[in-house]
């Protein structure tokens, strides 16, 4: 009734005076048995008695005694010490920061399994890239440097190895690493490599095989690239021509007409695709070589404005079931901020009579939504609102929102954005003092070649 008792050579047996050996036969020498002067014995278990009494079939016996399949994820990761602490910091702090939803957070649900499933070069590079973000956010740029260098070196080695084989089996991990390096540039305002990494991510994304594109992790990564690409095109529309991603449609699971709030975007794909279309309109209108039809522009504006005004954004049922009341309120308010900011953006891209009155109404709703959220998580709506703010009271409210974002989230991108906002405000004030009261396109005040990921 004691079960199997195994004693190693250096362990005396408490039940018997003699030494009991546990020996595993060598696979290369099947006839290498223990010497005759060693004792051998069998221990009976309850299953043996059940088998004898026919209460257990041989099939059941084999199933219970045979080892099960190996776990795809190790229960005891090789990531230990400070790395383990930073990995936990990413999981508990960074990943929730980057998504407005909890039940479907790709930064946790898709990225973490790739990091933990294996320890090859591409997975190690991905791990180093997210550890770099955690180290920067938790300890500062000095602590992040070694992880960032390790990520870049590992990514280079992985890409070099993949090119020699002719096809890339590690493309998902490489793409995730490249996007993590993009994200590092969002956190560290001194790291001006956002567009370099984004262009690299686009190349890797185009090289994905069809069967790789069908995987959930690729679905998430494709939308991550699209998210950064659209916001990058907002900051620098000309980049949308040089590195266009329009050939890559929205993923199969996220149709542009969907009204579900996507945590990565902060809003529905319906609203986000409208922002992307406005970027293209703005680029076309600013291109002197293109003869734009005012009537067509007006029709496009009316269609987009109606689409945004009628847009209804909602959380998925599982998201609503797994979120607290406060989390639901924050996610819904953030999505509403995107929708209202998109309407303000549309008015600047294609102005129309009566915009001043509509802008005042939109601004009133935006500030109400900003008072609803605990902290603004998305820079883009805040920036659009700041550019439309006219009164001192509105500007003070924006500054308080930015200070709160910097205090709670500590992302360098917000500090860059604040500098841009203050620069635009000064240009607006100088313009007003000179007697020019017509609406100003704020992007004319911004240096379009500044290599900063302003709104991601």
Buried (B, 14 or more C-beta within 10 A) or exposed (E): EEEEEEBEEEEEEEEEEEBBBEEEEEEEEEEEEEEEEEEEEEEEBEBEEBBEEEEBEEEEBEEEEEEEEEEEEEEEBEBEEEBEBBBEBBBEEBBBBBBBBBBBBBBBBBBBBBBBBBEBBBBBBBBBBBBBBBBBBBEEBEBBEEBBEBBBBBBEBBBEBBEEEEEBEBBBBBBBBBBBBBBBBBBBBEBEBBBBBBBBBBEBBEBBEEEBBEEEBBBBBBBBBBBBBBBBBBBBBEBBEEBEBEEBEBBEBBEBEBBBBBBBBBBBBBBBBBBBBBBBBBBBBBEEEEEEEEEEBEEBBEEBBEBBEEBEBBBBEEBBEBBEEEBBBBBBBBBBBBBBBBBBBBBBBBEEEEBEEBBEEBBEBBBEBBEBBEEBBBBBBBBBBBBBBBEEEBBEBBBEBBEBBBEEBBBBBBEBBBEBBBBBBEBBEEBEEEEEEEEBEBBEBBEEEEEBBBBB
